[in-house]
Amino acid sequence: GLAARQLSALRQAVESDLGQSWTIARLAAIAGLSPYHFARAFRESMGASPMEWIRLRRMTVAQNLLSQTDRSVADVAAAVGYDSPSQFARVFRRVAGMPPARFRTR
């Protein structure tokens, strides 16, 4: 798995800019590992692939933004790294079990 300092550096980098277009190579560089070793160690440490973890972090932040602000769905999508509100809505529905607008009103 990854060392605590590596996980901390990754969390800080990703959380500080969820809108960034993250790649395995970029994340691996932050951890100081090759992409192959990074992906394997990350899955061992976190129980998910790096991209799955980033997607879940984005959806958690999106849920918070939808429930705690009056920002539009398109605004929330952009804030968490989605260029397309429809793509954001598809991913959100898959993760949360409902579309973003209904999540907000519940």
PDB file as gemmi writes it, atoms N, CA and C in Angstrom:
CRYST1    1.000    1.000    1.000  90.00  90.00  90.00 P 1                      
ATOM      1  N   GLY A   1       0.810  -1.194   0.000  1.00  0.00           N  
ATOM      2  CA  GLY A   1       0.000   0.000   0.000  1.00  0.00           C  
ATOM      3  C   GLY A   1       0.851   1.253   0.000  1.00  0.00           C  
ATOM      4  N   LEU A   2       0.191   2.367   0.080  1.00  0.00           N  
ATOM      5  CA  LEU A   2       0.869   3.659   0.112  1.00  0.00           C  
ATOM      6  C   LEU A   2       1.147   4.072   1.552  1.00  0.00           C  
ATOM      7  N   ALA A   3       2.214   4.805   1.739  1.00  0.00           N  
ATOM      8  CA  ALA A   3       2.553   5.334   3.060  1.00  0.00           C  
ATOM      9  C   ALA A   3       1.574   6.448   3.411  1.00  0.00           C  
ATOM     10  N   ALA A   4       1.432   6.696   4.688  1.00  0.00           N  
ATOM     11  CA  ALA A   4       0.506   7.728   5.159  1.00  0.00           C  
ATOM     12  C   ALA A   4       0.832   9.087   4.551  1.00  0.00           C  
ATOM     13  N   ARG A   5       2.106   9.418   4.420  1.00  0.00           N  
ATOM     14  CA  ARG A   5       2.489  10.716   3.841  1.00  0.00           C  
ATOM     15  C   ARG A   5       2.099  10.797   2.368  1.00  0.00           C  
ATOM     16  N   GLN A   6       2.190   9.675   1.655  1.00  0.00           N  
ATOM     17  CA  GLN A   6       1.787   9.664   0.245  1.00  0.00           C  
ATOM     18  C   GLN A   6       0.277   9.870   0.125  1.00  0.00           C  
ATOM     19  N   LEU A   7      -0.483   9.157   0.948  1.00  0.00           N  
ATOM     20  CA  LEU A   7      -1.942   9.316   0.932  1.00  0.00           C  
ATOM     21  C   LEU A   7      -2.341  10.733   1.300  1.00  0.00           C  
ATOM     22  N   SER A   8      -1.676  11.291   2.281  1.00  0.00           N  
ATOM     23  CA  SER A   8      -1.977  12.654   2.701  1.00  0.00           C  
ATOM     24  C   SER A   8      -1.699  13.646   1.570  1.00  0.00           C  
ATOM     25  N   ALA A   9      -0.564  13.501   0.909  1.00  0.00           N  
ATOM     26  CA  ALA A   9      -0.216  14.395  -0.202  1.00  0.00           C  
ATOM     27  C   ALA A   9      -1.232  14.263  -1.338  1.00  0.00           C  
ATOM     28  N   LEU A  10      -1.660  13.045  -1.619  1.00  0.00           N  
ATOM     29  CA  LEU A  10      -2.649  12.816  -2.683  1.00  0.00           C  
ATOM     30  C   LEU A  10      -3.992  13.435  -2.322  1.00  0.00           C  
ATOM     31  N   ARG A  11      -4.434  13.190  -1.110  1.00  0.00           N  
ATOM     32  CA  ARG A  11      -5.717  13.761  -0.671  1.00  0.00           C  
ATOM     33  C   ARG A  11      -5.694  15.281  -0.757  1.00  0.00           C  
ATOM     34  N   GLN A  12      -4.622  15.873  -0.269  1.00  0.00           N  
ATOM     35  CA  GLN A  12      -4.511  17.329  -0.265  1.00  0.00           C  
ATOM     36  C   GLN A  12      -4.526  17.871  -1.695  1.00  0.00           C  
ATOM     37  N   ALA A  13      -3.776  17.243  -2.587  1.00  0.00           N  
ATOM     38  CA  ALA A  13      -3.713  17.718  -3.972  1.00  0.00           C  
ATOM     39  C   ALA A  13      -5.075  17.612  -4.657  1.00  0.00           C  
ATOM     40  N   VAL A  14      -5.711  16.477  -4.520  1.00  0.00           N  
ATOM     41  CA  VAL A  14      -6.999  16.259  -5.189  1.00  0.00           C  
ATOM     42  C   VAL A  14      -8.085  17.134  -4.573  1.00  0.00           C  
ATOM     43  N   GLU A  15      -8.146  17.181  -3.259  1.00  0.00           N  
ATOM     44  CA  GLU A  15      -9.182  17.971  -2.584  1.00  0.00           C  
ATOM     45  C   GLU A  15      -9.040  19.463  -2.884  1.00  0.00           C  
ATOM     46  N   SER A  16      -7.806  19.921  -3.074  1.00  0.00           N  
ATOM     47  CA  SER A  16      -7.602  21.348  -3.324  1.00  0.00           C  
ATOM     48  C   SER A  16      -8.040  21.764  -4.719  1.00  0.00           C  
ATOM     49  N   ASP A  17      -8.157  20.801  -5.633  1.00  0.00           N  
ATOM     50  CA  ASP A  17      -8.561  21.143  -6.993  1.00  0.00           C  
ATOM     51  C   ASP A  17      -9.288  19.978  -7.662  1.00  0.00           C  
ATOM     52  N   LEU A  18     -10.504  19.716  -7.212  1.00  0.00           N  
ATOM     53  CA  LEU A  18     -11.294  18.627  -7.794  1.00  0.00           C  
ATOM     54  C   LEU A  18     -11.622  18.870  -9.256  1.00  0.00           C  
ATOM     55  N   GLY A  19     -11.624  20.118  -9.679  1.00  0.00           N  
ATOM     56  CA  GLY A  19     -11.933  20.452 -11.062  1.00  0.00           C  
ATOM     57  C   GLY A  19     -10.816  20.105 -12.029  1.00  0.00           C  
ATOM     58  N   GLN A  20      -9.658  19.785 -11.502  1.00  0.00           N  
ATOM     59  CA  GLN A  20      -8.503  19.428 -12.324  1.00  0.00           C  
ATOM     60  C   GLN A  20      -8.754  18.136 -13.087  1.00  0.00           C  
ATOM     61  N   SER A  21      -8.134  18.005 -14.222  1.00  0.00           N  
ATOM     62  CA  SER A  21      -8.200  16.764 -14.992  1.00  0.00           C  
ATOM     63  C   SER A  21      -7.078  15.846 -14.489  1.00  0.00           C  
ATOM     64  N   TRP A  22      -7.396  14.992 -13.551  1.00  0.00           N  
ATOM     65  CA  TRP A  22      -6.403  14.136 -12.921  1.00  0.00           C  
ATOM     66  C   TRP A  22      -6.111  12.912 -13.777  1.00  0.00           C  
ATOM     67  N   THR A  23      -4.847  12.515 -13.819  1.00  0.00           N  
ATOM     68  CA  THR A  23      -4.425  11.310 -14.526  1.00  0.00           C  
ATOM     69  C   THR A  23      -3.636  10.430 -13.561  1.00  0.00           C  
ATOM     70  N   ILE A  24      -3.559   9.159 -13.898  1.00  0.00           N  
ATOM     71  CA  ILE A  24      -2.767   8.229 -13.084  1.00  0.00           C  
ATOM     72  C   ILE A  24      -1.314   8.706 -13.040  1.00  0.00           C  
ATOM     73  N   ALA A  25      -0.794   9.159 -14.175  1.00  0.00           N  
ATOM     74  CA  ALA A  25       0.603   9.603 -14.220  1.00  0.00           C  
ATOM     75  C   ALA A  25       0.835  10.791 -13.285  1.00  0.00           C  
ATOM     76  N   ARG A  26      -0.090  11.722 -13.266  1.00  0.00           N  
ATOM     77  CA  ARG A  26       0.070  12.897 -12.404  1.00  0.00           C  
ATOM     78  C   ARG A  26      -0.029  12.509 -10.929  1.00  0.00           C  
ATOM     79  N   LEU A  27      -0.983  11.657 -10.599  1.00  0.00           N  
ATOM     80  CA  LEU A  27      -1.124  11.195  -9.216  1.00  0.00           C  
ATOM     81  C   LEU A  27       0.098  10.391  -8.784  1.00  0.00           C  
ATOM     82  N   ALA A  28       0.598   9.545  -9.702  1.00  0.00           N  
ATOM     83  CA  ALA A  28       1.776   8.734  -9.397  1.00  0.00           C  
ATOM     84  C   ALA A  28       2.984   9.624  -9.115  1.00  0.00           C  
ATOM     85  N   ALA A  29       3.109  10.711  -9.861  1.00  0.00           N  
ATOM     86  CA  ALA A  29       4.216  11.638  -9.642  1.00  0.00           C  
ATOM     87  C   ALA A  29       4.134  12.263  -8.248  1.00  0.00           C  
ATOM     88  N   ILE A  30       2.933  12.599  -7.810  1.00  0.00           N  
ATOM     89  CA  ILE A  30       2.761  13.159  -6.466  1.00  0.00           C  
ATOM     90  C   ILE A  30       3.202  12.145  -5.411  1.00  0.00           C  
ATOM     91  N   ALA A  31       2.877  10.875  -5.658  1.00  0.00           N  
ATOM     92  CA  ALA A  31       3.242   9.820  -4.703  1.00  0.00           C  
ATOM     93  C   ALA A  31       4.693   9.373  -4.859  1.00  0.00           C  
ATOM     94  N   GLY A  32       5.345   9.776  -5.966  1.00  0.00           N  
ATOM     95  CA  GLY A  32       6.738   9.381  -6.185  1.00  0.00           C  
ATOM     96  C   GLY A  32       6.898   7.949  -6.643  1.00  0.00           C  
ATOM     97  N   LEU A  33       5.901   7.457  -7.388  1.00  0.00           N  
ATOM     98  CA  LEU A  33       5.931   6.072  -7.867  1.00  0.00           C  
ATOM     99  C   LEU A  33       5.676   6.030  -9.367  1.00  0.00           C  
ATOM    100  N   SER A  34       5.982   4.879  -9.974  1.00  0.00           N  
ATOM    101  CA  SER A  34       5.614   4.686 -11.377  1.00  0.00           C  
ATOM    102  C   SER A  34       4.097   4.532 -11.441  1.00  0.00           C  
ATOM    103  N   PRO A  35       3.481   4.858 -12.578  1.00  0.00           N  
ATOM    104  CA  PRO A  35       2.024   4.707 -12.682  1.00  0.00           C  
ATOM    105  C   PRO A  35       1.534   3.300 -12.333  1.00  0.00           C  
ATOM    106  N   TYR A  36       2.243   2.271 -12.790  1.00  0.00           N  
ATOM    107  CA  TYR A  36       1.824   0.895 -12.503  1.00  0.00           C  
ATOM    108  C   TYR A  36       1.858   0.613 -11.010  1.00  0.00           C  
ATOM    109  N   HIS A  37       2.967   0.921 -10.358  1.00  0.00           N  
ATOM    110  CA  HIS A  37       3.086   0.654  -8.918  1.00  0.00           C  
ATOM    111  C   HIS A  37       2.118   1.524  -8.113  1.00  0.00           C  
ATOM    112  N   PHE A  38       1.947   2.756  -8.572  1.00  0.00           N  
ATOM    113  CA  PHE A  38       1.016   3.632  -7.875  1.00  0.00           C  
ATOM    114  C   PHE A  38      -0.400   3.066  -7.908  1.00  0.00           C  
ATOM    115  N   ALA A  39      -0.882   2.694  -9.089  1.00  0.00           N  
ATOM    116  CA  ALA A  39      -2.260   2.193  -9.221  1.00  0.00           C  
ATOM    117  C   ALA A  39      -2.479   0.967  -8.342  1.00  0.00           C  
ATOM    118  N   ARG A  40      -1.496   0.068  -8.324  1.00  0.00           N  
ATOM    119  CA  ARG A  40      -1.616  -1.145  -7.513  1.00  0.00           C  
ATOM    120  C   ARG A  40      -1.613  -0.809  -6.020  1.00  0.00           C  
ATOM    121  N   ALA A  41      -0.688   0.047  -5.601  1.00  0.00           N  
ATOM    122  CA  ALA A  41      -0.583   0.413  -4.181  1.00  0.00           C  
ATOM    123  C   ALA A  41      -1.803   1.224  -3.730  1.00  0.00           C  
ATOM    124  N   PHE A  42      -2.303   2.078  -4.608  1.00  0.00           N  
ATOM    125  CA  PHE A  42      -3.469   2.883  -4.253  1.00  0.00           C  
ATOM    126  C   PHE A  42      -4.672   1.981  -4.012  1.00  0.00           C  
ATOM    127  N   ARG A  43      -4.911   1.047  -4.913  1.00  0.00           N  
ATOM    128  CA  ARG A  43      -6.045   0.126  -4.754  1.00  0.00           C  
ATOM    129  C   ARG A  43      -5.908  -0.679  -3.471  1.00  0.00           C  
ATOM    130  N   GLU A  44      -4.691  -1.079  -3.160  1.00  0.00           N  
ATOM    131  CA  GLU A  44      -4.454  -1.835  -1.929  1.00  0.00           C  
ATOM    132  C   GLU A  44      -4.773  -0.978  -0.693  1.00  0.00           C  
ATOM    133  N   SER A  45      -4.407   0.284  -0.743  1.00  0.00           N  
ATOM    134  CA  SER A  45      -4.623   1.181   0.401  1.00  0.00           C  
ATOM    135  C   SER A  45      -6.058   1.648   0.533  1.00  0.00           C  
ATOM    136  N   MET A  46      -6.695   1.961  -0.590  1.00  0.00           N  
ATOM    137  CA  MET A  46      -7.995   2.621  -0.555  1.00  0.00           C  
ATOM    138  C   MET A  46      -9.167   1.708  -0.919  1.00  0.00           C  
ATOM    139  N   GLY A  47      -8.900   0.543  -1.468  1.00  0.00           N  
ATOM    140  CA  GLY A  47      -9.975  -0.365  -1.840  1.00  0.00           C  
ATOM    141  C   GLY A  47     -10.706   0.031  -3.111  1.00  0.00           C  
ATOM    142  N   ALA A  48     -10.157   0.968  -3.851  1.00  0.00           N  
ATOM    143  CA  ALA A  48     -10.741   1.434  -5.112  1.00  0.00           C  
ATOM    144  C   ALA A  48      -9.607   1.940  -5.988  1.00  0.00           C  
ATOM    145  N   SER A  49      -9.873   2.027  -7.285  1.00  0.00           N  
ATOM    146  CA  SER A  49      -8.864   2.591  -8.178  1.00  0.00           C  
ATOM    147  C   SER A  49      -8.768   4.096  -7.930  1.00  0.00           C  
ATOM    148  N   PRO A  50      -7.675   4.718  -8.330  1.00  0.00           N  
ATOM    149  CA  PRO A  50      -7.557   6.171  -8.142  1.00  0.00           C  
ATOM    150  C   PRO A  50      -8.697   6.942  -8.820  1.00  0.00           C  
ATOM    151  N   MET A  51      -9.076   6.545 -10.011  1.00  0.00           N  
ATOM    152  CA  MET A  51     -10.129   7.260 -10.723  1.00  0.00           C  
ATOM    153  C   MET A  51     -11.500   7.051 -10.057  1.00  0.00           C  
ATOM    154  N   GLU A  52     -11.757   5.851  -9.554  1.00  0.00           N  
ATOM    155  CA  GLU A  52     -13.001   5.614  -8.805  1.00  0.00           C  
ATOM    156  C   GLU A  52     -13.039   6.480  -7.559  1.00  0.00           C  
ATOM    157  N   TRP A  53     -11.926   6.570  -6.853  1.00  0.00           N  
ATOM    158  CA  TRP A  53     -11.855   7.372  -5.641  1.00  0.00           C  
ATOM    159  C   TRP A  53     -12.091   8.853  -5.954  1.00  0.00           C  
ATOM    160  N   ILE A  54     -11.464   9.347  -7.017  1.00  0.00           N  
ATOM    161  CA  ILE A  54     -11.664  10.750  -7.395  1.00  0.00           C  
ATOM    162  C   ILE A  54     -13.123  10.991  -7.769  1.00  0.00           C  
ATOM    163  N   ARG A  55     -13.718  10.071  -8.521  1.00  0.00           N  
ATOM    164  CA  ARG A  55     -15.131  10.215  -8.883  1.00  0.00           C  
ATOM    165  C   ARG A  55     -16.011  10.275  -7.643  1.00  0.00           C  
ATOM    166  N   LEU A  56     -15.748   9.427  -6.662  1.00  0.00           N  
ATOM    167  CA  LEU A  56     -16.536   9.440  -5.427  1.00  0.00           C  
ATOM    168  C   LEU A  56     -16.315  10.714  -4.619  1.00  0.00           C  
ATOM    169  N   ARG A  57     -15.077  11.210  -4.581  1.00  0.00           N  
ATOM    170  CA  ARG A  57     -14.810  12.485  -3.893  1.00  0.00           C  
ATOM    171  C   ARG A  57     -15.564  13.611  -4.569  1.00  0.00           C  
ATOM    172  N   ARG A  58     -15.549  13.616  -5.911  1.00  0.00           N  
ATOM    173  CA  ARG A  58     -16.270  14.653  -6.649  1.00  0.00           C  
ATOM    174  C   ARG A  58     -17.765  14.589  -6.337  1.00  0.00           C  
ATOM    175  N   MET A  59     -18.310  13.398  -6.271  1.00  0.00           N  
ATOM    176  CA  MET A  59     -19.744  13.263  -6.015  1.00  0.00           C  
ATOM    177  C   MET A  59     -20.083  13.663  -4.582  1.00  0.00           C  
ATOM    178  N   THR A  60     -19.201  13.382  -3.631  1.00  0.00           N  
ATOM    179  CA  THR A  60     -19.431  13.798  -2.245  1.00  0.00           C  
ATOM    180  C   THR A  60     -19.450  15.313  -2.143  1.00  0.00           C  
ATOM    181  N   VAL A  61     -18.495  15.954  -2.779  1.00  0.00           N  
ATOM    182  CA  VAL A  61     -18.461  17.421  -2.775  1.00  0.00           C  
ATOM    183  C   VAL A  61     -19.676  17.978  -3.503  1.00  0.00           C  
ATOM    184  N   ALA A  62     -20.049  17.363  -4.619  1.00  0.00           N  
ATOM    185  CA  ALA A  62     -21.228  17.812  -5.372  1.00  0.00           C  
ATOM    186  C   ALA A  62     -22.485  17.707  -4.514  1.00  0.00           C  
ATOM    187  N   GLN A  63     -22.637  16.620  -3.778  1.00  0.00           N  
ATOM    188  CA  GLN A  63     -23.796  16.466  -2.904  1.00  0.00           C  
ATOM    189  C   GLN A  63     -23.823  17.572  -1.858  1.00  0.00           C  
ATOM    190  N   ASN A  64     -22.675  17.888  -1.294  1.00  0.00           N  
ATOM    191  CA  ASN A  64     -22.608  18.975  -0.313  1.00  0.00           C  
ATOM    192  C   ASN A  64     -22.983  20.312  -0.942  1.00  0.00           C  
ATOM    193  N   LEU A  65     -22.465  20.587  -2.119  1.00  0.00           N  
ATOM    194  CA  LEU A  65     -22.780  21.844  -2.802  1.00  0.00           C  
ATOM    195  C   LEU A  65     -24.264  21.939  -3.144  1.00  0.00           C  
ATOM    196  N   LEU A  66     -24.837  20.827  -3.593  1.00  0.00           N  
ATOM    197  CA  LEU A  66     -26.258  20.834  -3.957  1.00  0.00           C  
ATOM    198  C   LEU A  66     -27.144  21.039  -2.736  1.00  0.00           C  
ATOM    199  N   SER A  67     -26.764  20.463  -1.619  1.00  0.00           N  
ATOM    200  CA  SER A  67     -27.619  20.556  -0.437  1.00  0.00           C  
ATOM    201  C   SER A  67     -27.374  21.820   0.386  1.00  0.00           C  
ATOM    202  N   GLN A  68     -26.200  22.435   0.250  1.00  0.00           N  
ATOM    203  CA  GLN A  68     -25.869  23.564   1.107  1.00  0.00           C  
ATOM    204  C   GLN A  68     -25.782  24.907   0.389  1.00  0.00           C  
ATOM    205  N   THR A  69     -25.900  24.909  -0.940  1.00  0.00           N  
ATOM    206  CA  THR A  69     -25.839  26.164  -1.695  1.00  0.00           C  
ATOM    207  C   THR A  69     -26.992  26.203  -2.690  1.00  0.00           C  
ATOM    208  N   ASP A  70     -27.156  27.347  -3.320  1.00  0.00           N  
ATOM    209  CA  ASP A  70     -28.171  27.449  -4.375  1.00  0.00           C  
ATOM    210  C   ASP A  70     -27.532  27.525  -5.751  1.00  0.00           C  
ATOM    211  N   ARG A  71     -26.281  27.064  -5.868  1.00  0.00           N  
ATOM    212  CA  ARG A  71     -25.595  27.041  -7.160  1.00  0.00           C  
ATOM    213  C   ARG A  71     -26.334  26.138  -8.131  1.00  0.00           C  
ATOM    214  N   SER A  72     -26.322  26.500  -9.397  1.00  0.00           N  
ATOM    215  CA  SER A  72     -26.997  25.679 -10.413  1.00  0.00           C  
ATOM    216  C   SER A  72     -26.283  24.338 -10.557  1.00  0.00           C  
ATOM    217  N   VAL A  73     -26.986  23.366 -11.115  1.00  0.00           N  
ATOM    218  CA  VAL A  73     -26.397  22.050 -11.340  1.00  0.00           C  
ATOM    219  C   VAL A  73     -25.191  22.185 -12.271  1.00  0.00           C  
ATOM    220  N   ALA A  74     -25.290  23.022 -13.288  1.00  0.00           N  
ATOM    221  CA  ALA A  74     -24.170  23.229 -14.213  1.00  0.00           C  
ATOM    222  C   ALA A  74     -22.969  23.824 -13.478  1.00  0.00           C  
ATOM    223  N   ASP A  75     -23.218  24.731 -12.569  1.00  0.00           N  
ATOM    224  CA  ASP A  75     -22.161  25.340 -11.762  1.00  0.00           C  
ATOM    225  C   ASP A  75     -21.486  24.303 -10.868  1.00  0.00           C  
ATOM    226  N   VAL A  76     -22.287  23.472 -10.246  1.00  0.00           N  
ATOM    227  CA  VAL A  76     -21.757  22.407  -9.381  1.00  0.00           C  
ATOM    228  C   VAL A  76     -20.944  21.430 -10.228  1.00  0.00           C  
ATOM    229  N   ALA A  77     -21.466  21.074 -11.394  1.00  0.00           N  
ATOM    230  CA  ALA A  77     -20.748  20.157 -12.285  1.00  0.00           C  
ATOM    231  C   ALA A  77     -19.367  20.704 -12.620  1.00  0.00           C  
ATOM    232  N   ALA A  78     -19.305  21.966 -12.974  1.00  0.00           N  
ATOM    233  CA  ALA A  78     -18.030  22.595 -13.319  1.00  0.00           C  
ATOM    234  C   ALA A  78     -17.102  22.654 -12.108  1.00  0.00           C  
ATOM    235  N   ALA A  79     -17.653  22.919 -10.945  1.00  0.00           N  
ATOM    236  CA  ALA A  79     -16.845  23.038  -9.733  1.00  0.00           C  
ATOM    237  C   ALA A  79     -16.156  21.729  -9.359  1.00  0.00           C  
ATOM    238  N   VAL A  80     -16.774  20.611  -9.718  1.00  0.00           N  
ATOM    239  CA  VAL A  80     -16.182  19.316  -9.368  1.00  0.00           C  
ATOM    240  C   VAL A  80     -15.540  18.618 -10.564  1.00  0.00           C  
ATOM    241  N   GLY A  81     -15.326  19.364 -11.660  1.00  0.00           N  
ATOM    242  CA  GLY A  81     -14.515  18.828 -12.739  1.00  0.00           C  
ATOM    243  C   GLY A  81     -15.219  18.250 -13.935  1.00  0.00           C  
ATOM    244  N   TYR A  82     -16.489  18.536 -14.111  1.00  0.00           N  
ATOM    245  CA  TYR A  82     -17.216  18.025 -15.273  1.00  0.00           C  
ATOM    246  C   TYR A  82     -17.476  19.163 -16.248  1.00  0.00           C  
ATOM    247  N   ASP A  83     -17.066  18.981 -17.499  1.00  0.00           N  
ATOM    248  CA  ASP A  83     -17.305  19.983 -18.533  1.00  0.00           C  
ATOM    249  C   ASP A  83     -18.755  19.956 -19.008  1.00  0.00           C  
ATOM    250  N   SER A  84     -19.362  18.795 -18.899  1.00  0.00           N  
ATOM    251  CA  SER A  84     -20.714  18.603 -19.405  1.00  0.00           C  
ATOM    252  C   SER A  84     -21.680  18.339 -18.247  1.00  0.00           C  
ATOM    253  N   PRO A  85     -22.701  19.197 -18.092  1.00  0.00           N  
ATOM    254  CA  PRO A  85     -23.696  18.934 -17.049  1.00  0.00           C  
ATOM    255  C   PRO A  85     -24.420  17.599 -17.245  1.00  0.00           C  
ATOM    256  N   SER A  86     -24.606  17.182 -18.498  1.00  0.00           N  
ATOM    257  CA  SER A  86     -25.301  15.905 -18.721  1.00  0.00           C  
ATOM    258  C   SER A  86     -24.423  14.725 -18.292  1.00  0.00           C  
ATOM    259  N   GLN A  87     -23.125  14.805 -18.539  1.00  0.00           N  
ATOM    260  CA  GLN A  87     -22.227  13.749 -18.070  1.00  0.00           C  
ATOM    261  C   GLN A  87     -22.212  13.727 -16.540  1.00  0.00           C  
ATOM    262  N   PHE A  88     -22.149  14.903 -15.935  1.00  0.00           N  
ATOM    263  CA  PHE A  88     -22.203  15.005 -14.480  1.00  0.00           C  
ATOM    264  C   PHE A  88     -23.486  14.364 -13.948  1.00  0.00           C  
ATOM    265  N   ALA A  89     -24.611  14.667 -14.568  1.00  0.00           N  
ATOM    266  CA  ALA A  89     -25.894  14.128 -14.115  1.00  0.00           C  
ATOM    267  C   ALA A  89     -25.928  12.606 -14.218  1.00  0.00           C  
ATOM    268  N   ARG A  90     -25.350  12.050 -15.292  1.00  0.00           N  
ATOM    269  CA  ARG A  90     -25.309  10.588 -15.438  1.00  0.00           C  
ATOM    270  C   ARG A  90     -24.498   9.948 -14.320  1.00  0.00           C  
ATOM    271  N   VAL A  91     -23.318  10.504 -14.060  1.00  0.00           N  
ATOM    272  CA  VAL A  91     -22.464   9.951 -13.005  1.00  0.00           C  
ATOM    273  C   VAL A  91     -23.129  10.140 -11.648  1.00  0.00           C  
ATOM    274  N   PHE A  92     -23.688  11.310 -11.415  1.00  0.00           N  
ATOM    275  CA  PHE A  92     -24.347  11.596 -10.147  1.00  0.00           C  
ATOM    276  C   PHE A  92     -25.488  10.603  -9.906  1.00  0.00           C  
ATOM    277  N   ARG A  93     -26.285  10.370 -10.930  1.00  0.00           N  
ATOM    278  CA  ARG A  93     -27.414   9.432 -10.792  1.00  0.00           C  
ATOM    279  C   ARG A  93     -26.917   8.031 -10.454  1.00  0.00           C  
ATOM    280  N   ARG A  94     -25.828   7.621 -11.098  1.00  0.00           N  
ATOM    281  CA  ARG A  94     -25.276   6.290 -10.837  1.00  0.00           C  
ATOM    282  C   ARG A  94     -24.789   6.179  -9.396  1.00  0.00           C  
ATOM    283  N   VAL A  95     -24.167   7.231  -8.882  1.00  0.00           N  
ATOM    284  CA  VAL A  95     -23.604   7.199  -7.533  1.00  0.00           C  
ATOM    285  C   VAL A  95     -24.677   7.432  -6.468  1.00  0.00           C  
ATOM    286  N   ALA A  96     -25.522   8.448  -6.660  1.00  0.00           N  
ATOM    287  CA  ALA A  96     -26.486   8.854  -5.624  1.00  0.00           C  
ATOM    288  C   ALA A  96     -27.850   8.179  -5.774  1.00  0.00           C  
ATOM    289  N   GLY A  97     -28.100   7.568  -6.928  1.00  0.00           N  
ATOM    290  CA  GLY A  97     -29.374   6.890  -7.124  1.00  0.00           C  
ATOM    291  C   GLY A  97     -30.516   7.805  -7.541  1.00  0.00           C  
ATOM    292  N   MET A  98     -30.203   9.067  -7.832  1.00  0.00           N  
ATOM    293  CA  MET A  98     -31.220  10.023  -8.276  1.00  0.00           C  
ATOM    294  C   MET A  98     -30.518  11.171  -8.989  1.00  0.00           C  
ATOM    295  N   PRO A  99     -31.254  11.893  -9.825  1.00  0.00           N  
ATOM    296  CA  PRO A  99     -30.636  13.029 -10.506  1.00  0.00           C  
ATOM    297  C   PRO A  99     -30.292  14.159  -9.529  1.00  0.00           C  
ATOM    298  N   PRO A 100     -29.354  15.027  -9.913  1.00  0.00           N  
ATOM    299  CA  PRO A 100     -28.938  16.108  -9.013  1.00  0.00           C  
ATOM    300  C   PRO A 100     -30.084  17.021  -8.568  1.00  0.00           C  
ATOM    301  N   ALA A 101     -30.989  17.359  -9.457  1.00  0.00           N  
ATOM    302  CA  ALA A 101     -32.089  18.264  -9.092  1.00  0.00           C  
ATOM    303  C   ALA A 101     -32.991  17.643  -8.028  1.00  0.00           C  
ATOM    304  N   ARG A 102     -33.264  16.348  -8.159  1.00  0.00           N  
ATOM    305  CA  ARG A 102     -34.109  15.694  -7.156  1.00  0.00           C  
ATOM    306  C   ARG A 102     -33.356  15.551  -5.838  1.00  0.00           C  
ATOM    307  N   PHE A 103     -32.047  15.286  -5.896  1.00  0.00           N  
ATOM    308  CA  PHE A 103     -31.246  15.215  -4.682  1.00  0.00           C  
ATOM    309  C   PHE A 103     -31.355  16.513  -3.917  1.00  0.00           C  
ATOM    310  N   ARG A 104     -31.300  17.629  -4.633  1.00  0.00           N  
ATOM    311  CA  ARG A 104     -31.370  18.936  -3.991  1.00  0.00           C  
ATOM    312  C   ARG A 104     -32.702  19.156  -3.294  1.00  0.00           C  
ATOM    313  N   THR A 105     -33.789  18.714  -3.883  1.00  0.00           N  
ATOM    314  CA  THR A 105     -35.117  18.996  -3.321  1.00  0.00           C  
ATOM    315  C   THR A 105     -35.517  18.017  -2.224  1.00  0.00           C  
ATOM    316  N   ARG A 106     -34.837  16.920  -2.077  1.00  0.00           N  
ATOM    317  CA  ARG A 106     -35.254  15.948  -1.067  1.00  0.00           C  
ATOM    318  C   ARG A 106     -34.887  16.340   0.328  1.00  0.00           C  
TER     319      ARG A 106                                                      
END                                                                             
